[in-house]
Amino acid sequence: MDQVRIDALRKNAVPRRLHMINGRHVAASDGATMDVVSPLDGQVLTTVARGTVADMQAAIATARQAFEDRRWAGQPPAARKKVLHRWADLIEAHALELAVLGVRDNGTEIGMALKAEPGSAAATIRYYAEALDKVYGEIAPTQDDVLGMIHKEPVGVVGAIIPWNFPLMIGAWKLGPALAMGNSVVLKPAETASLSLMRMVDLAHEAGLPDGVLNAITGEGAVVGEAMGLSMDVDVLVFTGSGTTGRRLMEYAARSNMKRVYLELGGKSPNIVFADAPNLDEAAQVAAQGIFRNAGQVCVAGSRLLVQADIHDAFVARVAEIAESMRVGDPLSLETAIGAVNSETQLRQNLEFVQTATAEGAELVTGGSRVLQETGGYFMQPTIFTGVTPQATLAQKEVFGPVLGVTPFASEDEAVNIANATVYGLAGAVWTSSLSRAHRMIRRVRTGVMHVNTYGGADGTVPLGGVGQSGNGHDKSLHALEKYINLKTAWIKL
């Protein structure tokens, strides 16, 4: 990666972004716009269209027409595959441009952004391009005079609402399988991070995706997100974000056409370190990275650190030492380890959690404050609390910031009980040299993903999804295709 090229791209003016409807850039129906404030300096970077209900309805109607006339669904799998591969090629060709644009919009450190955003998005699109012609129907084992067939068909119009922390990566998790199966899509990016995702939509059309198959509307969730959720013409709704919004989307589905709703929601993931971990220094390094990279704004972040009592003090001291060595600063510098918090609102919420943890009796080990305020940007120290009880707010509520709560445990049973003592169940980890213990913990800790002697890094071959109030349905892997197909039975008398 070249710092000179990064610095050159950071100076580029960012044109205002309009909606994408039927292959054309379209202003909001009332002409309204929203400011895009960069978390790097608190300054307005550009504007995007502030969508209206009418805008969302127009995009959905366009997607419905594109699906019904089969301009995409009716293409042979080989043709769809070529378009998706060309799209991935273009994402890779524009990777640094996309990454820098995204960092200016949401604050992720560039070293992480380049791999996790355009790199991951291109890989995901390629994965589903290769998968789409390997989805077969089935023949049922019927009596001789009947042929029972099971067809796998696209569902129709997919509404996808994408969060601000990794818009390209998570956007591709939705768009890749939905488009691969022949659906039309209406995309709603996050209010505070839409620029790179909207640019990726442009590249899809440049790759040859037919007009109307992929539409994108920017704006407020309370307006255009609600219109999508209440639409009678959206067949499947997919969302990554907060539990509060997820509940609302389920209500909208019930009030409208009972569309299928798949949610990837919050987490309060336990990172469990036993005294027999094979490498405690590595465990400490990974624990710090697992909560502080991207300023803690990762759905699977290991925000609860459970440490066996025998090693608790020494291990926490090592994690704190690592945290204090991680440079917080300009996300477009290759030397930065922790970038900016996405918005002033998010930063304020993070600091309120610090105040609450202190008031509830937890001990602040390091951090806890805003830094680099003179830049105008939204930066926060990596923060560690010890003495966090399983019932404490910091152990129960998702911060979505660089705040780690540490809780000691004595036995395996106690570790399991603490790990399972939240409403969430997205991810977790166990560090141990015992193969038997590792397998017991995999079975007993209620999560959608369980790591052993590592944290994070699972690729697109395995699913990501949660249990409990971390949501339903899965992104990634071949299992994600199931959200975007209908099963149709054909019962044929011979």
N, C-alpha and C positions, 0 to 999 in steps of 0.2 A: 504494500500500500504506500502511496506517495503523498507525503504531507503537502508538497507543493501543489499537486493537483487538487487536493482537498481544500486548501486555502483559496485557490482560484475559484472553485465552485461555490464556496461560501459567499463570494462577492456577487454572484449572479442575482440579478433582479428576478423576483418570482412573480409571474403574471397572475392576475386574478383568475380564479377557477370558476367555471360554470358547471351546471349539471351536464350529464351525458344522457341524452334521450334519443333513441333511434339513430345512433351513430353521429349525432350532432351535438355541439356544445350549445347549451341553451341557458339563458338567464332565468332567474326566478320569475314566476308569473307576475309578481308585483314589483320586480326590480330590486328587491331588498338584498343586502349583502351582510356578511358577518366578518369582523376582523379576525385575522389569524395572528395571535400573539406568540412570538417565539419565546420558549422558556430559557433560552440562552442569555437574553438581555432584557426581556420584558417589553420589547418593541414590536409594533405591528409589522408583520412580514409581508402580508398581502391580504386579500379578501377572498371569500368564497360566497357562492350564492346561498342565500338563506331560503331554503325550500319552503314551499307552502303545501297544504293538503292537495291542492290542484296539481302541483308539480308531481307529487308522489303518485297520484291517481293516473296522471298522464304516462308516467314511466311504467306503471303496472299494466296499463292498457296496451302499451307498446310491446311489453314483454309477452303478454297474452297473445297478441296478434302474431308475433314472431313464432311462438310455440304452435299455435293452431295451423299456421300455413307451412309448418315443418321446414322452414328454411335452414334450421340447424339440426333439429331432431331427425329430420328425414335424410340427412346426409349419411353416406356409408361410414362405418367406423374408421376406415382408413383415411377418409377426408377430414373427419374431426381430429384425428390424431395428428395430421400434418399441421393443421392450424395451431393446435396446442403446442406442438414442438417449436413452431416458428415464434409463438409468443414467448416461450421459455428462452429461446435464442435472443430475442430482443431485450428481455429482462436482464440477461447476463451482459449483453452489449452495453446497456445503460446502467449497470450495477452501481458504479460509484456515484453517478448523478442521482439515482434514486436514493441511495443511502444518505448522501449529504442533504438532500432535500428533506428526507424524513427526520434526520437529526435536528435540522433547523426548526422542524415542526413539533417534535415531541421530546427531544433532549437525550435520547439514548447515546451512549458513548460510541464513537464511530467504529472502533475495533470490533465491538459486538454487533453493531448495526449492519455492517457490510455482510457478515456471515448469516446473521439471524433474519435479515430482511430480504434483500434481493436474492442472496444466495439460496436461502431456504425456499423462497417463493418459486424460483426457477426450478429447483429440484422437485418441489411438490407438483407443479404443473407437468413436468416430465413424467413423474411417477404415474399420474392418472392418465396421461396420454398413452402410456404403455399398457395401462390396465384396461382401458375401455373396450378393446376388442377381445378381451378374455373373460367377459361376463356372459355366461351361457344360460339359456333357459334349461328347463328340465322336462323329462318324460316320466310320468307317474307309473308305478307298477300296477296297472289295471288289468281287468279281464280281457280276453282276446278280442272281443268285439267292440271295445272302447279304446280310444286314444285320449289319454289325459295329458295335457301340456300346460306348463307353467311358463308364461312369458314374463320378462322383466322389462318394464316400460318406464320412461321418464315420468316424473310426477306432474310436470307442467311448469308453473312459475314459482321460483324460489326467492324468498326475501332474505337477505343476509345483512345483519347489523354487526359491524366490526368495531373492536375497541381501539384505544389510542396507543397502547403500549407497544404492540408489534403489528401494525396495520397490514404490511405486505405478507408477513408470514401467516398470520391468522386469516387474512383475506384469502390467501391461496388455499388454505385448508378447506375453506367453504367453496370457493370458485372452482378449484380443480375438479373435484368429484361431481359437483353439480353440472358443470358444463360437459364433462366427459360423458355423462349419461344422457346428454341431449336436452337438458332443461334450459329454459330462459331464466335470467337472474335480474333482480333489482337489488342494487347494493346501496347501503346507507353507511358511509364512514362516520367515525367519531367526530364530534364538533371540534375537538382540540387536536386532531391529527388526521387530516384527510388528503393532504397534498400529494404524498408519494403514492397513495392508493389510487387517487384519481389519475395520476400520470401512468400508472400501470394499466388502468382501463384504456387509456389512449393507445398504449402499445398492443393491447388485445385486438383493437380494431385495425391497427397497422398490420398485424399478423394475418388478418383476413377473417376475423370473426364477423359474421353477418350483422348488419345494422339491426338494432332492436333486441338482440339476444342478450346483451349485457348493458344494462342501464345503471346510472349512478346518480343519486340525489344527495346533496349536502344540505345540512340544516340541523335544527334542534330535534333531539329525540322526542320531546314532548309534542312536537308537531308532525314531522314527517315519519318518525319512528312509530308514533301512534297510528298514523294513517296507514302505514304498512301492516301493522298488527291487526287493525280492524277491517282490512280489505277482504272482500268476498272473493277476490280473484287471485290471492296468493295461496298456493297449495301447501307449501312448507316454509316455516320460518326458522332460521338458524341464528343464534346469538351467542356472543361471548361478552361477558361483562358482569355487572353486579346482580346479586340476588334480588334486590328491590325491583330492578328493571325486568329481570326474568319473570318474576311473579306477575308483573303488569302485562307482559306479553302473553302469558298463559291466559290471563283474564280476557285480553283482547281476542284471543283465538276462540274462547268459549262464547263470547258475545257476537262473533261473526260466523265464519263458516266451519268452525272447529278444525282449523288447519293444524297439521302436525307441527309441534314446536320442539326444537332441540336446543338445549341450553348448556353452555359451559360457563359455570359461575365461579364464585370465590373459593378460596382455600385458606386453610390455616395449617399448613403441612408440617408434620413432625419429622425432624431430623434426629434420629436416635443413635447415640454413640455409647457403645459398651466399652468397658475397660479392656476387653480383649480385641479391640479393633486392630487390624493388621498394621496400620500405620497412622498413629494419632496425629502426627504433624500434617499428613495429607488430609486427614479428616477435618482438621482445623482450617486448612487452606480452602477446602471445598465448601465447608460450612459458611465461611465468610463470603466466598464467591456466590454461593447459592442464595444469599439474602441481599447482598449489597450491589451486585451488578444491576445495571439499569435502574439504579436508585431504589431497588426493591420492588420495582413495578413489573412483577412477573407473577402470573397466576399460580404457578407451581412453586413459588419461592419457599425455601425452608425457613419459615418465619418463627417456628417453635423449635428450639434446640433442647433436646432432652439428653442429659449427660449423667452417666452412672456416678453415684456419689463418690466413689473411690478416686476418681480422676477429675472431679468437677472443677475444683479451683484452678488447677494447673491448666486444664484444657480451656477454660474460659479465658484465662490470662493470655493464652496463645492466640485464641480467636481475636481478642481485643487488640493484641499487638499487630496482627495482620490487618485488622480493620483500620487501625490508625496509620498504617503504611500505605493504604490505598488512596491514591490521589483523587480528590474531588475537584472538578473544574470543567473547563471548556470541553464539551463533548466532541468537538471537531479536532481536538488535539490527540494524536496517537499516544501520548503519554498519560492521558487521563484514564483512570480505572472506574470512576463513578461519575456519571453525567448528571444532567439536570432532572429535577422533578418536573412532571409534565405541565403543571399549571400552578398558579398562585393558590387556587382553591385547594388543590391536592396537598401542597406544602403546608398550608394552614391546618388541614386535617391531620397530617402527620405530626405536627407539633402539638396538637391537642391530645393525641395519644400519648405523647411523652409526658405531658402534664398529668394525665389520668393515671398512668403507670406510677408516677412518683407519688401521687396522692393516695394510691392504693397500697403503698409500702414497698414497691419494688426498688431495688438499688441500681442506680445508674452507674455503669462501669465506664462507658466512654460515649462521647457524642452528645446528641440531644438538642443541637442547635442549628439554626440556619447559618450558612456561611456564604461568603462572596457576595454579600448584599450590594456592595458597591457596583457590581456589574449590571445590576438590574434584573439578573436572572434568578432562577428558583433552585437553589442548591442547599443540600442538607448533609450534615455529617453522618457517617454510618454510626448507628446507635445500638448499644447493647444494655439490656437490663438483666440482672439476676434476681433470684428470689421471686420469680413469677409463679404464682400458684395456678393450678389447673383451672380455677374458677375466675381468675383475674380477667379484666377486660382485654388486656394484651394477649391473653391466651385464647380468648373466645372470638374476638372481632378481627376481621381482616383489615390491616393498616394499608396495605399496598404502597409501602414506602420502606426506606432503609432502616427498619427498626426490628431488632431481634430480641425475643424473650427467651430466657434460659431457665429451665426447671430441672432440678436434680431428681433422680430416682434410685431406688436400691435394688430392685429385682426385675426380672423380665416381666412378671405379671403386672407389676406397678407401671412399668413403661408402656405396656399395652393399654392399661386402663387410662393413663394420662393421654396417650396418643388418640384414643377413641372418644375422648371426653369433649368433643365439639360437634356442632351440627354439620361440619364439612367432612369431605372425604375425597380430596382431589389427588394429592401426592404424598409421599413420605419416603423415608430412607432408614436403613439400619446399617450400622458399622459393627462388624463382628468377624472373628476368625472361625467361628463355629458354623459349619454348614447346616447342622441341624437347627440351630437357633435362627439362622437366616430364613430357612424355610418356614419355621413356626411363625416368625414375625410377618412374613409375606402373607400367610393365611390369616393371621389374627388381627392385623392392623387394617381397618376399614378404609381403603383408598382405591382409587382407580389405577394408580401407578405406584409401584413400590420399588425403590432403588436399593441395591445392596453394594456397600463399599464404594459408592459414588453418589452423585446427585445431579440430575439433569442429563441432557445429551441424547435422550432416546430419539432415534431417527423416524422417518416416515413409514417404516415397515410395521410399526406397532401402534395401537390406538391410544389416544389420550381422551380420557373422560373421567367423570367423577361419580361418587355415590353420595347419598344424603343430599344436603343442600348445596353440593358442588355441581349439581346438574344431572342431565341425562343425555344419552346419545354420545357418539364418539367422533372426534376428528382424527385424521391421519389413518393410514393403513387401508387395506381393502374393505374393512368393516365400515368405513365412512361412506362407501357407495350405497349402503343399505338405506341411508336417509333420503336418497334422491331417486329411488325407484319405487314403482308399484308392482306388485305381483298380480298377474291376471291369469286366471285359469281358463283354459279352453277344453271343453268336454265334448268329444267328438264320437258319435255313434258310427261305427264302420259298417 
